[in-house]
Amino acid sequence: MSLPQPFQHPITVTPTDIDFLGHVNNVVYVRWIQEIAVAHWQVVAAPEDEAALLWVVLRHEIDYKRPALLQDELIGITGVGSASLLKFERHTEILRAADREVLVKARTLWCPVNRQTGKPTPVRAEVRTAFAELKPRR
C-alpha cells in the first residue's frame, strides 16, 4: 500500500467468520473493512469531532486475492486517500500476519454526516490533517 503512515489493526479469524467453503466469507471482509475504519477514526479523531460526526459508506470496491482460514492472524492496514468536500477515499488491505501476503485490497468512499441531523456535512480542516498525520488525539 502506498499510503503515508497507514493505520494497522489486528484481526483474528474465528469459527463464525468461516463459510461452507472453509474460508472467511466475503461479507466478513466487509465487516472488517468497516471495523478497521472505525478503529482508525477513534484513534485520530478529536473528541469534539467524534461527538459531531458519523461516517457512512457510499461505495465499496473489494478485490479478493487469497483466502483467510480459521485461526489465521491478520493485519488490517488503512489510510485515507483523496478527499473532497463530502467524500473521503479510504484504502484498506488485509494481510496474513505470518507472511504479509495480501488477501484483500479495498477502496471505500465515505461521507461525513452530522450526528444531530443525519445529513452530509463538510469537515473541519483539522479532521483532514488528523487523517494525514495519523497522530493519536487521545
Secondary structure as GFF3:
##gff-version 3
##sequence-region A 1 138
A	DSSP	beta_strand	7	12	.	.	.	ID=ss1
A	DSSP	three_ten_helix	15	17	.	.	.	ID=ss2
A	DSSP	alpha_helix	26	44	.	.	.	ID=ss3
A	DSSP	alpha_helix	47	52	.	.	.	ID=ss4
A	DSSP	beta_strand	53	64	.	.	.	ID=ss5
A	DSSP	beta_strand	73	83	.	.	.	ID=ss6
A	DSSP	beta_strand	88	96	.	.	.	ID=ss7
A	DSSP	beta_strand	102	114	.	.	.	ID=ss8
A	DSSP	alpha_helix	125	133	.	.	.	ID=ss9
###
